Amino acid sequence: MTEQDPNQFDDTQLEESLEHPDWFKISLGDLNDDVAEARASGKFGIMVYYGQERCAYCAQFFEVNLGDASITRYLREHFDVIPIDIWGIEDFVDTDGSSYSERELSILYKTNFTPSLVFYDRGGKPVYRLRGYYPPYQFRAVLQYVTEGFYRVEKFRDYLARAEPGLFFTSGELIDRDFYQGPPYNFDRSKKSSDKPLAVIFEQGSCHACELLHTGPLSQDQILGEIEKMDVVQLNLFADTEVITPAGTTTTAKKWGHDLGLFYTPTIVLFSPEGKEIMRVDSVVQFYRLWGVLDYVNRRGYATGIDYQGWRLQQRETVD
């Protein structure tokens, strides 16, 4: 496997189209048939890969994660992998019998970020979704979490904390920035809206990915220009800091993060001025993806009824 840092890469749109591995299974369009074939060969089920041809994060997934022979071997042992293009027009039947185009199915499963992965068990039930790119150790953990059935009894966050305790509750100071608002952490927007969106950035001490967020995207003028249009707060994902959520609930940062199912740091959760969660960035993120998300939120792209991917495409076409 390549020794490059999986958290660092250029996320500029690829110049050439990306091809998925030749061992991915080309579906005939009915996921029930795909599940049945996987079951007949003794596998747990299928993993549906949602990608797009010029996605740098997808390329990173192929090169780094699937470039690890042990990960690929485990994946192929337990799953058939079905590729779907989020812009595709081919018809697919989901396991509930409903028919969709590839594009419609990607919207149904809220694949805001590619690559997105949806795992189905041998009965055809979708049991877990992973959106965005994650480093190999977390992807491997997700495979085991699903295959061994832990999704039935606990959140992935709790499973990961048990499996890799050294990655959680790490000591060390958080990276402070001038744009972070200080306590008290009262985000209540249930009675009165704000005039700005809210970005809550969950971090932890001694966090390599958090450092890269600050030295990379959050050091860029274009990103900082979008940040200035928001209320921005930093919370330690594993601290007992008291907070009042946008819904008006009094809790702690640790419990709120648990209730949200957060396991990756840094995670950025974005709320509308009215306090509704718009989306979250809870996977590896570089400049262009983060800028696109912040732009989408600040310009209220979500209010148009267009999903994030569709809105970004619309903006690119307008510029062109």
Secondary structure, 3 states (H helix, E strand, C coil): CCCCCCCCCCCCCCCCCCCCCCCCCCCCCEHHHHHHHHHHCCCCEEEEEEECCCCHHHHHHHHHHCCCHHHHHHHHHHEEEEEEECCCCCEEECCCCCEEEHHHHHHHCCCCCCCEEEEECCCCCEEEEEECCCCHHHHHHHHHHHHCCHHHCCCHHHHHHHHCHHHCCCCCCCCCCCCCCCCCEECCCCCCCCCCCEEEEEECCCCHHHHHHHHCHHHCHHHHHHHCCCEEEEEECCCCCEEECCCCCEEEHHHHHHHHCCCCCCEEEEECCCCCEEEEECCCCCHHHHHHHHHHHHCCHHHHCCCHHHHHHHHHHHHC
